[in-house]
Amino acid sequence: MTQTQDPPQPRDLVRINHWLGGQAVASTSGRSAPVFNPATGERAAHVDLASVEEVDEAVGIAAAAFPAWRATALSRRSEIMFKFRELLDHHRDDLARILTREHGKVHADALGEIARGLENVEFACGIPQLLKGGFSEGAARGVDVYSIRQPLGVVAGITPFNFPAMVPLWMLANALACGNTFILKPSEKDPSASLFIAELLQRAGLPDGVLNVVQGDKISVDRLLSHPDVAAVSFVGSTPIAKYVYETGTRNGKRVQALGGAKNHMVVLPDADLNMAADAAVSAAYGSAGERCMAVSVVVAVGDIAEPLVNAIAERLPRLKVGPGDQAESEMGPLISREHRDRVASYVAGAPDEGATVVVDGREHGVPGDGFFLGASLIDFAKPGMKCYDDEIFGPVLSVTRANSYEEALRLVNENEFGNGVALFTRDGGAARQFQFDVNVGMVGINVPIPVPVAYYSFGGWKASLFGDTHMYGPEGIQFYTRGKVVTSRWPDPASSSVDLGFPRTR
């Protein structure tokens, strides 16, 4: 979200605009940011960066569209979601190619991202059922009481670079189905997916102005957080920015859910299936080049399984095919930027000085060209206090720390500042049940390395991984994008009408 004044652009570069009032709109701010192809290192496009005035325009458009959209029948909103779901399914390959081009993830992983986003659209299709309230007949003589949930108004979503399709779909599907109008501020590193989604929603019948996309940086974020007509903000990103978004938004009277960083542990007990655990660690640590907030970044090997587990993981890494995401044989693509690639590599370079052992060095990836590639790295004997253990690296680096007991492993997880996801690998059902009771983490996997909930549950961590009271999507997403109202009603009976100055009684 850095502020930049971009130099003049070559004429052949693609220009990525805003989406306002149902059409692409070029910025007049005079500011833009580069968009790279991570596989080649080449600058492929530039994206507009909105001014404060352009953010205000987007909010004004959304506010004007809200009354009619709020009044739209639930059946019609559901119908639009169903049509959007069909269009998204039909064009998932097209959207996946956009993700691969701008983010770098391999095509299969991009398709997986879209599939998880699609689940959230399918959940939102059931909005008539999800917004059912409660009714109590005869709460007092002739008095009925019932509850309803109503939309907030204009809401905004600020989404990260690592899931440019899935995370927006986490937010906007429920928000729109509930009757809100939505402003999406995607990452400026890979912004094109947001425009593709906006076009599909328009084709599905979403009225113009109900969804608007503002391309931007910190200027846009700060204005959304302070604008008096924005009722709520959803955010996914790093913990320092999540904390900033939460504190700034709530200080301005907004409802805020801000998902932050993670340091997800995978605890492997001595009785675990060794091959299953090794396969899971590799899949969860290196998928999408480790650029997942749910990626496993620390394996806690308990007891005698440590040495064979490290060896089993190391044996698998040379077989991983690192290369451009649009090549069918590639299993892991590049990182999002050159700067990020170099930052991730610095953790591998510095690990020996802190007392850890580099078992596999991913800096020796062997991919030709200037792409932002980094191979899979494995670090053993990591401990709290080392940067490779403490920091959210957000790249293809897996650290292993060794514990002597279940209690020591649990303490490592619970003492970590983050509480997003955790996994336990074991054959012992009693140990698994005790672990899910003991661990202070929001999402737990038992022999499942990446425990991202299905869409009819909600996604969210604990501790420094979440700022706010509600998790994202699923039932808590419906709660976040609506507010409750309770109605107490009595229809007048002229024969029994009288003046009563006492406080209303319920009997």
BELUR-V654779 format. One record per helix or strand of 2 or more residues. SS is the DSSP state (~ for helix, > for strand). FROM is the first residue (numbers start at 0). TO is the last residue. Records with the same first field share a line. If there is no record, write none. Layout:
SS: FROM-TO / FROM-TO
This chain:
>: 13-15 / 17-19 / 22-24 / 31-36 / 41-47 / 134-139 / 142-150 / 153-157 / 180-184 / 210-212 / 229-235 / 254-258 / 263-267 / 295-301 / 356-359 / 376-379 / 396-402 / 417-418 / 420-424 / 442-445 / 461-462 / 465-466 / 481-489
~: 51-69 / 73-89 / 91-101 / 106-123 / 126-129 / 165-176 / 191-202 / 217-225 / 238-250 / 273-289 / 304-316 / 337-353 / 386-389 / 405-414 / 428-437 / 473-479 / 493-495
